[in-house]
Amino acid sequence: MSEQIPGPEHAPRRRFLAGVAAVVIGGLAGLAPLLSGAVSLLDPLRRRRADPGVALVTKLAVIPKDGSPKKFTIVADQVDAWTTHADAPVGAVYLRRGPDGVQAFNVVCPHAGCFVGVAPDKSRFACPCHKSSFDLDGVINDPRSPSPRNMDALDVEIRNGDEVWVRFQSFHPGRAEKIPVL
């Protein structure tokens, strides 16, 4: 028995099948990098936003006992899409000792987002941009103040007897409601 070699009449079909096989194999080979690239590209969208959590700000002994406010920078790990910045400044707070313990206020004015300062006589907070004015407990103290709400108070925890931890958050300015910025 002799084997028959397919003649030239079968060549177009063989070329077609070889071409289809090359396209399928090439498509499968290209699918893996394409899928991994899509997963990497969309990764930040599928992550849950982290709870702002609490940040260690200072020791209790550093806060003046006379009730005057002192400004502190909040440092935390900041995640920006694919990158984590360790120990980056994320904001600032005023801490003061009040009759009910330590109080924390975000330094951003609720009116237009400027940074609130402490008056030279340390009797009140004052916004330099539009003249909003607040008592040391963060309450608006001037009826002509353009701020729609009091200064944004933040939660404070005292841990280990002398560590001051603050739950830092930013809020939308220009609104009467205290709405967190996500």
BELBEL-V718114 format. One record per backbone hydrogen bond with DSSP energy under -1.0 kcal/mol. NH is the residue of the N-H (numbers start at 0). CO is the residue of the C=O. E is the energy in kcal/mol with one decimal. If there is no record, write none. Layout:
nh->(NH:NH)
co->(CO:CO)
e->(E:E)
//
This chain:
nh->(9:13:14:15:16:17:18:19:20:21:22:23:24:25:26:27:28:29:30:33:34:35:36:37:38:39:40:41:45:54:56:57:59:61:62:69:71:73:75:77:79:82:84:87:89:92:93:94:95:97:100:102:104:105:106:108:112:115:116:118:121:124:125:126:130:133:134:137:140:144:150:153:156:158:161:162:163:164:165:166:167:171:173:178:180)
co->(6:9:10:11:12:13:14:15:16:17:18:19:20:21:22:23:24:25:26:29:30:31:32:33:34:35:36:37:41:165:163:163:161:58:59:94:92:90:87:84:82:79:77:75:73:71:104:69:102:100:97:95:93:151:91:113:108:106:125:123:118:133:116:131:126:124:138:134:132:141:137:103:164:162:158:158:57:156:54:154:165:178:109:176:169)
e->(-1.9:-2.0:-2.5:-2.3:-2.6:-2.5:-2.4:-2.6:-2.5:-2.2:-2.2:-2.5:-2.7:-2.7:-2.6:-2.5:-2.4:-2.0:-1.2:-1.5:-2.8:-2.3:-2.2:-2.1:-2.3:-2.1:-2.4:-2.3:-1.1:-2.5:-3.1:-1.2:-3.1:-1.5:-1.2:-2.3:-2.9:-3.0:-2.4:-2.7:-3.3:-2.3:-3.5:-2.4:-2.7:-2.6:-2.6:-2.8:-1.9:-3.5:-1.6:-3.1:-2.0:-2.6:-1.6:-3.6:-1.5:-3.5:-2.9:-2.7:-2.5:-2.9:-2.9:-2.8:-1.0:-2.5:-3.3:-2.1:-1.9:-2.2:-2.9:-2.5:-2.8:-2.5:-1.1:-2.7:-3.0:-3.1:-2.4:-2.4:-1.2:-2.8:-3.5:-1.2:-2.8)
//
